[in-house]
Amino acid sequence: MSDWDFHTIIEPFRIKAVEAIPNLTRAQRERALHAAGYNLFKLLADTVTIDLLTDSGTGAMSAAQWSALMIGDESYAGSRSFVRFEAAVHRLTGFPYIFPVHQGRAAERILARTVLPPGSVVVNNTHFDTTRANVEQAGAHAVDLPVAAAADPTDTSPFKGDMSLPALDRALDSGVTLAMLTLTNNAAGGQPVSMANIEAVSARCRAAGVPFFLDAARFAENAWFIHTREPGFADVPLPTIARRMFDLADGCTISAKKDGIAHIGGVLATRIPEWADAFRNELILGEGFPTYGGLAGRDLECVAVGLEEALDPDYLRYRARSVAYFAERLESVGVPVVKPPGGHAVYVDAGRLFPHIPPEQLPGQAFAVAMYLEGGVRGVEIGSLMFPAARLQLVRLAMPRRVYTQAHIDYVVEVAARVVARARSVPGYRIVTEPPFLRHFSATLEPLPTGG
Ligand SMILES: Cc1ncc(COP(=O)(O)O)c(C=O)c1O
């Protein structure tokens, strides 16, 4: 472990290639927003100054990844790049059967189609929306079993991503086909899962004969939180912590667009031989031959390097610190945030910031639009627009990996301070047109008259 003892946590890299970011006038942003129907998903990226829409596939690759890309072996079968990819995933997880896929949801689709009969039950701390959709598409039931603290944005418990063990016991008694833990728990604020909870879920599943998989998209950030927050892990190297997490499971799905720090890619892996046979057949049907699985050889190379870089302690210290710094600074200018900050994003509690906007007038969307209008910052509403029954009106400001510096964060905080200063005059929104499902991606909206 590194012995860094300075107050300042620096970006542990220097910048070798740069990409200019757009800087529009307010009038230009107003026009762009109007043309997008006040839906930030419909903005062209060229009209966004700081893009915090997602941390998925948006990271900056390292020099080592770019050079690995050049040695990609594009052979259809048995490519050298697959051998390197398989070895990297094996070193990380220990699983014997490893399949590349084009992204996380492809792994979820293969898993759901092959092992979930109609009417079966999958339990998870909280299903990510693509996982839930794939489980339900197979005719199975996706059941979320979060701990109570996950629902309280002011609760500062260190592992709010844990699964409720009493709820798991009840579910196992009435029949479960597959148990999953999502590390970190994206749908519940990017909160980590403790090793104690992974161990407890694993033991219960083994006793009940129920296979247990990890959705390990953010395995490295979860390992960092175990290292820094859970007693007994301060001196355990991060790869050992990660390996212990995977050792407790029978398999995993991974979107390599997060902690793989790749622009595309994913993994499905298991230690169950019969499931591996079924995965292989389904993979060939939908993704490609098992040694490329819907990816180019060069993509396999980038993932292989990225999976190792993600467990670098200097990188993870900087990553966790920048998200925490972002949350602290937002709070200091009067923006309520979900606590404690997660590993990949800050979640703003817009319902508390805008008490004058009722949930049906979409306070989360109001904050997201105000941040864009004020300074070209793009986040994503996670409230009543995305989930009509949402209990909290949140906006997620996700941090792409290795992309933005502390000055960028300070700028976003300044933009937020301006929004706070005119909070009372920020309008609510109404939906003008909406599609039959996943409406947040393509709905059009309009501002309501203020004071009305
Ligand atoms: C926890 C989690 N699981 C699965 C996925 C799906 O991965 P992908 O977007 O690569 O299909 C995501 C993506 O955001 C995620 O956050």
The ligand as a Tripos MOL2 file, in Angstrom:
@<TRIPOS>MOLECULE
LIG
   16    16     1     0     0
SMALL
NO_CHARGES

@<TRIPOS>ATOM
      1 C1        -24.6920   -1.7410  -11.6850 C.3       1 LIG1
      2 C2        -24.8100   -1.8500  -13.1750 C.ar      1 LIG1
      3 N1        -25.0690   -3.0360  -13.7350 N.ar      1 LIG1
      4 C3        -25.1710   -3.1820  -15.0640 C.ar      1 LIG1
      5 C4        -25.0580   -2.1090  -15.9190 C.ar      1 LIG1
      6 C5        -25.2420   -2.3150  -17.3980 C.3       1 LIG1
      7 O1        -24.0450   -2.1880  -18.0670 O.3       1 LIG1
      8 P1        -23.9370   -1.6970  -19.5920 P.3       1 LIG1
      9 O2        -24.3810   -0.2540  -19.6130 O.co2     1 LIG1
     10 O3        -22.5190   -1.8990  -19.9350 O.co2     1 LIG1
     11 O4        -24.8590   -2.5700  -20.4100 O.co2     1 LIG1
     12 C6        -24.7920   -0.8350  -15.3860 C.ar      1 LIG1
     13 C7        -24.6580    0.3330  -16.2990 C.2       1 LIG1
     14 O5        -24.8200    1.4640  -15.9740 O.2       1 LIG1
     15 C8        -24.6660   -0.7080  -13.9780 C.ar      1 LIG1
     16 O6        -24.4280    0.4830  -13.4070 O.3       1 LIG1
@<TRIPOS>BOND
     1     1     2 1
     2     2     3 ar
     3     2    15 ar
     4     3     4 ar
     5     4     5 ar
     6     5     6 1
     7     5    12 ar
     8     6     7 1
     9     7     8 1
    10     8     9 2
    11     8    10 1
    12     8    11 1
    13    12    13 1
    14    12    15 ar
    15    13    14 2
    16    15    16 1
@<TRIPOS>SUBSTRUCTURE
     1 LIG1         1 GROUP 0 **** ****
